[in-house]
Amino acid sequence: LVIDSAEFERLGIYSPDDFVRQFGMIQDVEKVRVSGEIVNTEGLAGFKNLNALRGLFHRYANMKNAADVDPNGDVLRLPEAVEMMTETVMSDDQISLYNKLRSEAKDAANPQLRGKVRPMFAVIRDMDRVTTDMDLFDRTMTFHFKQADQGKVDALIAALPEKISTRIVDEESGEKVTVEVAKETAYTLQGDTLVYVAPENYEDAIVGMLGRLKIDKVSHPLTPKYARLLENMRGELDSRGKQIVFTEEKSQHGKLARLIMNNLPVTPDQVAIINATTADGEKLQQIADAYNRGDVRIIVANKKAEVGVNLQKGTSAIHHMTLPWNPASIQQRNGRGVRQGNTAPQVRVYYYQAKGSFDEYRLDLLKNKGNWIAALMDKKSTNDKAENAAAMGALEQAALLADNREEFLKMVADQKATKAAEEKEKRDQAAKVKLTQLSTLTMRLQNFEADKAKAQADADDAIRKARSALEKTVEEEGEGSEKADQRRNQLSWAESRASKVGPDWEKKKADMESQRKQAASYLRGMAAKQTLPFDSAVIDVPLETMVTTSRLVVKVGGTYRIP
């Protein structure tokens, strides 16, 4: 969507900084460091002027969802999306490696080490891989063969090329680089299973020789996430539903397909893969047609299947093995099943989260972002402000980087409680100071007329004294004496001062009334928020109240124990 720059210029927006100034709420926000220390820093606390931004957006875009077009659901019947949270417990090896990466992430979060350690995003990507499959982190592919096929495996390894060149994206630089990987010749025997760990880019070469060597049984280790995935998929197959498994890790697709075929009652032709390699051109439509006919019952896919393909007919479950960072991707994924044309009453949406990992934080962040974007897009919304969804999980993110999450959260909670107590003490003291001001100002206003009259009397008396002194000086030293001139100046000053008493005191009265009103308003505001440390009734009778030197508020007629 491109909006005419003149639209922004009318709002005084000429640069990204202007956009942030116009629509961002920049405030002091609490930031929780990995150490657990709470610090205040300037940050994007939320968004403002959303009605203007919303109006500008909808002037150029006409967006409608099913609820807008068919509020009652009489025509556009969509299946209900039912979220299913599946928590898994990582293996000991996964936990050990995850903790090492957690320490690395702490360094990446330290501004003083920026540029000296790997970027945070690259570390989090590896943490994400570890929670799913150690092979993803190691860039390997672990194959399980039958011990009886040992001779065939020897022949397979011998036939593999000594090296394979491949293009990969360097996660730190973002550039594509060519690397050469040598084959692995060793394997181990674990019980009656032969375990061969190959570099991941040897997968196609290995799988391509299985048929020729008549190796009919090959599988892979079942990680905790894979095991729960297969368990959930088995239940869906029992209800005759069709399923889509989303994972951004393309190197995982073939492995997942083989695990599904080896552990579930499906045939190879009932499982398909959609990515840029397997579903290029017309192949994508062929897979979609086979799925919608029911020939294919399970699809393993990445973002290639998020848009531009209809996979809704009979879909009963969608599995998110990995999560994207963009909430639109989640919406597009789920939209493959939660879509008009799917006659299933429900689509179960499974999220797989490793306990104590970033998975839960990522999902919460995606939902918060999605809710904020939905509110922005909603024409009916009148909310002019919103919190920064990305900032909501700062504490949880820091907690997930801590060595002991529970202790960290307790420490932060204790710090917040201490800080809250300190802030309450400051508010209480400010309220008592305001009460003292209110009492003092009320008394001064009550005595105002008498004090004003005294000030006027004093000024008039000063005139009389100055005039008397002048007359005496003239009598003693003459009309033109220097001392007589001084006396005349003193009389003139006294007369001028006396003439200003009335206006000056009226201004003083107005100032005191304004200050009194402000003090009372401040205290009533605290009372409305239920943060006033004393009975709000004293606001109306401040002269019956006193704040002692020890900051104790006492009221006429009350009984108090003085410490």
QUIUR-V392581 format. One record per pair of residues at least 12 apart in sequence whose C-alpha atoms are under 8 Angstrom apart, sorted by the first residue. I is the first residue (numbers start at 1). J is the second residue. D is the distance in whole Angstrom. If there is no record, write none. Layout:
# QUIUR-V392581
i=[I,I]
j=[J,J]
d=[D,D]
This chain:
# QUIUR-V392581
i=[1,1,3,7,22,22,23,23,23,23,23,24,24,24,24,24,25,25,25,25,25,26,26,26,26,26,27,27,27,27,28,28,28,28,28,29,29,29,29,29,31,31,32,32,32,33,34,34,34,34,34,34,35,36,36,36,36,37,37,38,38,38,44,44,45,45,45,46,46,46,46,46,47,47,47,47,48,48,48,49,49,50,50,50,50,50,51,51,51,54,54,54,54,55,57,58,58,63,76,77,77,78,78,78,78,78,78,78,79,79,79,79,79,79,79,79,79,80,80,80,80,81,81,81,81,81,82,82,82,82,83,83,83,83,84,84,84,84,85,85,85,85,86,86,86,86,86,87,87,87,87,88,88,88,88,88,88,88,89,89,89,90,90,90,90,91,91,94,94,94,97,98,98,98,99,101,101,101,102,102,102,102,102,103,104,105,105,105,105,106,108,118,119,122,122,124,127,127,128,128,128,131,131,131,132,132,132,132,132,133,136,136,139,139,140,140,140,140,140,141,141,141,141,141,142,142,142,142,142,142,143,143,143,143,143,143,143,143,144,144,144,144,144,144,144,144,145,145,145,145,145,145,145,146,146,146,146,146,147,147,147,147,149,150,152,152,156,156,156,156,157,158,160,160,160,161,162,162,163,163,163,163,164,164,164,164,164,164,165,165,165,165,166,166,166,166,166,167,181,182,183,183,183,184,184,184,200,218,219,219,219,220,220,225,225,225,229,229,230,230,230,234,236,236,241,241,241,241,241,242,242,242,242,242,242,243,243,243,243,243,243,243,243,244,244,244,244,244,244,244,244,245,245,245,245,245,245,245,245,246,246,246,246,246,246,246,246,246,246,247,247,247,247,247,247,247,248,248,248,248,248,248,249,249,250,250,253,253,253,254,256,257,257,257,257,269,269,270,270,270,270,271,271,271,271,271,272,272,272,272,272,273,273,273,274,274,274,274,274,274,274,275,275,275,275,275,276,284,285,288,288,288,291,291,292,292,292,292,303,303,305,306,306,306,306,307,307,309,310,311,311,312,312,312,312,312,312,312,313,313,313,313,314,314,314,315,315,315,315,316,316,316,316,316,317,317,317,317,317,318,318,318,318,318,318,319,319,319,319,320,320,320,320,321,321,322,323,323,323,325,325,326,327,327,327,327,328,334,356,356,357,358,358,361,361,361,364,365,365,365,365,368,368,369,369,372,372,428,428,429,431,431,431,432,432,432,434,434,434,434,435,435,435,435,435,435,436,436,437,437,438,438,438,438,438,439,439,439,439,441,441,441,441,442,442,442,443,445,445,445,448,452,452,452,455,456,456,456,459,459,459,459,459,460,460,460,462,463,463,463,463,466,466,466,466,466,467,467,467,469,470,470,470,470,473,520,523,523,524,524,534,538,544]
j=[60,61,60,56,48,49,47,48,49,50,53,44,45,46,47,48,44,45,46,47,48,42,43,44,45,46,42,43,44,45,40,41,42,43,45,41,42,43,44,45,394,395,394,395,398,398,106,109,398,399,401,402,402,398,408,411,412,412,415,412,415,416,388,391,387,388,391,385,386,387,388,389,385,386,387,388,384,385,386,384,385,376,383,384,385,386,382,383,384,376,377,378,379,379,377,377,379,377,340,340,341,338,339,340,341,342,343,345,338,339,340,342,343,344,345,346,347,338,345,346,347,338,346,347,348,349,346,347,348,349,348,349,350,351,348,349,350,351,350,351,352,353,228,350,351,352,353,352,353,354,355,224,225,228,352,353,354,355,224,354,355,131,224,354,355,223,224,130,131,134,130,127,130,131,403,123,126,127,127,400,401,402,403,401,123,120,123,124,401,401,120,172,172,171,172,358,357,358,322,358,359,225,354,357,223,224,225,226,321,223,251,252,199,200,197,198,199,200,201,197,198,199,200,203,195,196,197,198,220,221,195,196,197,198,218,219,220,221,193,194,195,196,218,219,220,221,193,194,195,196,217,218,219,192,193,194,217,218,189,192,193,194,215,194,213,215,206,209,210,213,185,185,183,205,206,183,182,183,180,181,182,183,180,181,182,183,201,202,178,179,180,181,178,179,180,181,201,179,199,199,198,199,202,197,198,199,251,258,258,259,262,255,259,321,352,354,319,352,260,263,264,264,316,317,297,314,315,316,317,297,298,314,315,316,317,297,298,299,315,316,317,318,319,298,299,300,301,315,317,318,319,298,299,300,301,318,319,320,321,300,301,302,303,318,319,320,321,322,333,300,301,302,320,321,322,323,301,302,303,322,323,324,302,322,275,302,273,300,301,273,300,271,272,273,300,295,296,295,296,297,298,296,297,298,299,300,287,296,298,299,300,299,300,301,287,299,300,301,302,304,305,301,302,303,304,305,304,309,309,309,310,311,311,313,311,312,313,314,329,333,333,329,332,333,336,332,333,336,336,336,337,336,337,338,339,340,341,342,337,341,342,343,342,343,344,337,342,344,347,337,344,346,347,348,337,347,348,349,350,334,337,347,348,349,350,349,350,351,352,349,350,351,352,351,352,352,359,362,363,362,366,366,366,367,369,370,370,349,400,405,400,397,400,393,396,397,393,389,390,392,393,389,390,389,390,386,389,532,533,551,523,532,533,547,551,553,519,520,522,523,519,520,523,539,542,547,546,547,516,519,516,519,520,539,542,542,543,545,546,512,513,515,516,516,542,543,543,509,512,513,509,501,502,505,501,498,501,502,494,495,497,498,501,494,495,498,494,491,494,495,498,487,488,490,491,494,487,488,491,487,484,487,488,491,487,539,536,539,536,539,553,555,556]
d=[8,8,7,8,8,7,6,5,6,7,8,6,8,6,4,6,6,6,5,5,6,7,6,5,6,7,5,6,7,6,6,5,4,6,8,6,6,6,8,6,7,8,7,6,7,6,7,8,5,7,7,6,8,8,6,7,6,7,8,8,7,8,7,8,6,6,7,7,5,4,4,8,5,5,6,7,6,4,7,5,6,7,7,5,6,8,7,7,5,6,7,8,7,8,8,8,8,8,6,6,8,6,6,5,8,7,8,8,6,7,8,7,7,6,5,5,6,7,6,5,6,6,6,5,6,7,7,6,5,6,6,5,6,8,7,6,5,6,6,5,6,7,8,7,6,5,6,6,5,6,6,6,6,7,7,6,5,6,7,6,6,7,6,6,7,8,7,6,7,7,7,6,7,8,7,7,8,6,8,8,5,8,8,7,7,6,6,7,7,6,5,7,7,6,7,8,8,8,8,7,8,8,6,7,7,8,6,8,8,6,8,8,6,5,6,6,4,4,8,6,5,6,5,7,7,6,4,6,6,7,6,5,6,8,7,6,5,8,6,6,5,7,6,5,5,7,6,5,7,8,6,5,7,7,5,6,7,8,8,5,5,5,7,7,6,7,7,7,8,7,6,8,7,7,7,7,6,6,6,5,4,6,6,5,7,8,7,7,7,6,4,6,6,6,7,8,7,6,7,8,7,7,8,7,6,7,7,8,7,6,7,7,7,8,7,8,8,8,7,7,7,6,7,7,8,6,6,5,7,5,6,6,5,6,7,6,5,6,6,6,5,6,8,6,5,6,7,8,7,5,6,8,6,5,6,6,5,6,7,6,5,5,8,8,6,5,6,7,8,8,6,5,6,5,5,7,8,5,7,6,8,8,7,8,7,7,7,6,7,8,7,7,8,8,7,8,7,6,4,5,6,6,6,5,6,8,7,7,6,5,6,6,5,6,8,7,6,5,7,7,6,6,6,7,5,7,6,8,7,7,6,6,7,8,6,7,5,7,8,8,8,7,5,5,7,7,8,8,7,5,7,5,4,7,6,8,7,5,8,6,5,7,6,6,6,5,7,7,7,7,6,7,5,6,8,5,5,6,7,7,7,7,6,5,6,6,5,6,8,8,6,5,6,7,6,8,8,7,7,7,7,7,5,7,6,5,7,7,7,8,6,7,7,7,7,7,8,7,6,8,7,5,7,5,7,7,7,7,6,8,6,7,7,7,7,8,6,8,8,7,7,8,8,7,7,8,7,6,7,7,6,6,7,8,7,5,5,7,8,6,8,8,6,7,7,7,7,7,7,8,8,8,8,7,7,7,6,8,7,8,7,5,8,8,8,6,6,6,5,6,8,7,8,6,5,7,8,8,6,7,6,5,6,8,8,6,8,7,7,8,7,8,5]
